[in-house]
Amino acid sequence: MIDWDFTGLSDEEIDAYMRAIKSGDDLRGHFGERSLDFIVRNYVRLAQIGELEKSWLTTYVFTSHFQDVGFDKLKAIFDACDRSILQAHHDCVPVAEGISTERISLFRGCAGPVHTPGMSWTTSLDKAIHYAKWHVEWHLRPGQAPEMAVYATTVELREVYCRVNRNEDEFIVVPDNLWRIDIPESEFRLDRPRH
């Protein structure tokens, strides 16, 4: 088994994390945004003991920016999850609910100098456009180019890690193919109608 990584934690914090894990608690509920760093460093160990999914999905859903984590690490954590446990999480809905086909079209809004594929996708083009602008307003670092874009993909439902419906319908998936959509600059704004 892999050892725990308690880097930067006091003895009291280590004890608190271990108590929460032994109790089967959701780490996000106990430690807020600090749960992200702990899970990223310990996801393999959490998966080994069957305690990754509940804490990871809640932490993922309540984190708005993963630039410091990186796409490859996010994918590795989702790959370490048991999809059936992940999909049974209280924030999830059945992947195929209300969908009559095996393939769906999805969209993702991006902003900044580099666009990574990302894992959170929506069925709403309007929301993807909104999120591109939202990322410029809330997460762009000074000096970064505010280049906004929307990407589209089609995926098989079986490829989806899970489907979250907290504030919106969000499909967590890593598509094999994606392409950029030509969106007029004037469409990138925060006052878009909310559906």
VOPALUM-259352 format. One line per 4 residues: their letters; for each residue x, y, z of C-alpha. Coordinates in pm, 1 decimal, decimal comma, always signed. Example, Ala and Ser with C-alpha at 12.3 -4.5 7.8 and 13.67 -1.06 7.14 Angstrom:
# VOPALUM-259352
AS = +1230,0:-450,0:+780,0  +1367,0:-106,0:+714,0 .
END
This chain:
# VOPALUM-259352
MIDW = +0,0:+0,0:+0,0  +106,3:+356,2:-67,1  +177,0:+575,8:+236,1  -23,0:+889,6:+314,6 .
DFTG = +123,5:+1226,3:+212,6  +69,0:+1468,1:+500,2  +297,0:+1740,7:+364,2  +227,2:+2078,1:+527,0 .
LSDE = -22,2:+1942,8:+783,0  +10,4:+1979,7:+1159,9  -32,3:+1677,7:+1389,3  -381,5:+1803,4:+1477,0 .
EIDA = -475,7:+1832,6:+1108,9  -340,3:+1485,0:+1037,7  -550,5:+1345,4:+1321,4  -859,0:+1528,5:+1188,8 .
YMRA = -810,5:+1391,3:+836,4  -757,7:+1037,8:+962,2  -1066,6:+1052,8:+1187,2  -1278,8:+1177,5:+895,7 .
IKSG = -1146,5:+906,9:+663,2  -1199,1:+629,6:+921,4  -1556,0:+754,5:+975,7  -1622,0:+746,0:+600,6 .
DDLR = -1696,6:+1118,8:+597,0  -1683,7:+1348,3:+297,3  -1353,2:+1536,1:+331,3  -1490,9:+1844,3:+156,6 .
GHFG = -1756,5:+1876,4:+425,9  -1490,6:+1879,5:+699,2  -1205,0:+2067,4:+535,8  -1360,6:+2282,4:+263,8 .
ERSL = -1131,2:+2379,7:-20,6  -830,1:+2235,9:+167,1  -964,4:+1891,8:+75,4  -849,7:+1941,7:-285,7 .
DFIV = -477,2:+1942,5:-211,8  -506,4:+1649,2:+28,4  -704,7:+1436,3:-217,7  -474,6:+1521,9:-510,5 .
RNYV = -174,7:+1404,2:-305,3  -351,3:+1097,0:-163,3  -602,5:+982,0:-425,8  -430,9:+645,8:-486,5 .
RLAQ = -436,7:+564,2:-114,4  -798,5:+681,2:-81,7  -895,2:+460,4:-378,3  -717,9:+161,5:-222,9 .
IGEL = -932,6:+185,6:+90,1  -1257,6:+266,6:-94,3  -1282,1:+626,4:+28,8  -1207,9:+829,5:-284,7 .
EKSW = -1536,2:+874,5:-470,1  -1756,3:+1058,9:-219,0  -1489,8:+1310,7:-121,3  -1351,9:+1355,6:-471,9 .
LTTY = -1680,6:+1429,2:-648,0  -1792,1:+1681,3:-385,3  -1450,5:+1847,3:-395,0  -1455,6:+1854,1:-776,6 .
VFTS = -1807,2:+1997,7:-794,1  -1731,5:+2276,8:-546,1  -1397,1:+2375,5:-701,3  -1420,4:+2625,8:-985,0 .
HFQD = -1063,8:+2628,7:-1113,8  -813,9:+2345,6:-1158,7  -528,2:+2520,9:-1338,1  -284,2:+2435,2:-1057,3 .
VGFD = -391,0:+2068,8:-1054,8  -366,6:+2007,0:-1428,5  -572,8:+1801,1:-1667,8  -362,6:+1483,2:-1649,4 .
KLKA = -393,1:+1466,9:-1270,1  -770,4:+1530,7:-1282,8  -810,1:+1247,3:-1532,2  -591,9:+1016,7:-1322,3 .
IFDA = -809,6:+1081,4:-1016,7  -1131,0:+1012,5:-1206,9  -970,4:+700,2:-1356,0  -893,8:+580,5:-1001,2 .
CDRS = -1261,9:+611,3:-908,7  -1508,1:+324,2:-933,3  -1763,5:+463,7:-1181,2  -2055,9:+277,7:-1027,1 .
ILQA = -1981,1:+434,0:-686,8  -1917,5:+773,1:-846,3  -2245,7:+761,0:-1038,8  -2436,8:+669,3:-720,4 .
HHDC = -2311,7:+986,4:-546,2  -2588,2:+1215,9:-414,8  -2482,8:+1495,4:-657,5  -2526,1:+1266,3:-961,6 .
VPVA = -2815,6:+1171,2:-1183,4  -2821,8:+862,6:-1406,1  -2601,7:+930,6:-1709,1  -2872,3:+831,5:-1961,0 .
EGIS = -3168,5:+996,4:-1784,4  -3381,3:+1181,7:-2040,1  -3147,2:+1093,3:-2328,8  -3279,8:+870,5:-2605,0 .
TERI = -2954,0:+812,3:-2795,1  -2621,2:+644,6:-2716,3  -2423,0:+952,2:-2832,3  -2464,3:+1311,0:-2718,3 .
SLFR = -2326,6:+1646,2:-2826,3  -2154,1:+1851,3:-2557,7  -1993,1:+2196,1:-2528,1  -1720,7:+2352,8:-2314,6 .
GCAG = -1628,0:+2718,6:-2269,0  -1259,6:+2807,6:-2221,7  -1055,5:+3122,1:-2169,0  -689,9:+3213,1:-2142,5 .
PVHT = -370,6:+3162,8:-2338,7  -395,6:+2779,7:-2341,9  -711,3:+2574,1:-2372,9  -697,7:+2223,5:-2227,9 .
PGMS = -959,9:+1963,5:-2314,0  -1119,6:+1978,8:-1969,1  -1356,4:+1731,1:-1811,8  -1673,6:+1930,9:-1742,2 .
WTTS = -1903,8:+1958,1:-2041,5  -2259,8:+2081,7:-2087,1  -2538,1:+2012,1:-2334,4  -2604,7:+2388,2:-2349,4 .
LDKA = -2410,9:+2595,9:-2602,6  -2537,3:+2906,7:-2423,9  -2387,8:+2795,5:-2090,6  -2054,9:+2710,0:-2256,3 .
IHYA = -2036,0:+3062,6:-2401,7  -2124,7:+3208,7:-2061,6  -1853,0:+3005,0:-1888,3  -1584,5:+3121,0:-2129,2 .
KWHV = -1657,3:+3481,4:-2029,0  -1696,7:+3386,2:-1661,5  -1345,1:+3236,4:-1660,1  -1205,9:+3561,1:-1800,7 .
EWHL = -1377,4:+3762,5:-1527,2  -1293,3:+3537,3:-1232,0  -982,9:+3332,2:-1305,0  -761,0:+3501,7:-1559,8 .
RPGQ = -429,7:+3604,5:-1411,0  -293,9:+3953,7:-1480,6  -118,6:+3963,0:-1815,2  -287,0:+3650,9:-1953,9 .
APEM = -453,7:+3680,0:-2292,5  -832,7:+3664,0:-2249,8  -883,9:+3448,7:-2558,9  -1227,2:+3289,1:-2523,1 .
AVYA = -1342,7:+2984,0:-2711,2  -1612,3:+2719,4:-2712,6  -1541,3:+2359,6:-2803,0  -1783,4:+2088,9:-2910,0 .
TTVE = -1763,9:+1712,1:-2897,1  -1978,3:+1405,5:-2933,8  -1932,3:+1119,1:-2689,5  -2080,5:+779,8:-2617,8 .
LREV = -2275,4:+773,8:-2291,6  -2057,3:+482,6:-2174,1  -1754,1:+717,2:-2184,6  -1902,7:+952,1:-1923,3 .
YCRV = -1754,8:+920,4:-1572,9  -2066,3:+1071,3:-1419,4  -2338,4:+1329,5:-1471,7  -2381,6:+1597,6:-1208,4 .
NRNE = -2689,5:+1813,0:-1173,8  -2616,5:+2063,2:-899,0  -2648,3:+2405,6:-1065,0  -2679,4:+2266,9:-1414,5 .
DEFI = -2654,3:+1946,9:-1617,6  -2280,0:+1868,7:-1629,6  -2121,1:+1567,2:-1794,6  -1776,1:+1471,0:-1667,3 .
VVPD = -1596,3:+1305,8:-1956,2  -1270,2:+1308,1:-2151,8  -1366,9:+1319,6:-2519,5  -1149,1:+1159,9:-2785,3 .
NLWR = -1227,4:+1433,8:-3037,5  -1320,0:+1796,8:-2991,9  -1329,3:+2098,9:-3217,4  -1351,7:+2472,1:-3176,5 .
IDIP = -1675,7:+2646,6:-3270,5  -1669,7:+2988,7:-3434,4  -1853,4:+3217,8:-3189,6  -1885,6:+3594,3:-3256,1 .
ESEF = -1695,7:+3800,2:-2995,3  -2015,6:+3989,2:-2907,1  -2173,4:+3666,4:-2776,4  -1917,7:+3628,5:-2495,7 .
RLDR = -2090,2:+3810,3:-2209,2  -2211,3:+3732,8:-1858,9  -2564,0:+3862,3:-1907,2  -2666,0:+3575,7:-2135,8 .
PRH = -3013,8:+3437,4:-2065,8  -2999,7:+3154,2:-1809,6  -3198,0:+2847,3:-1910,9 .
END
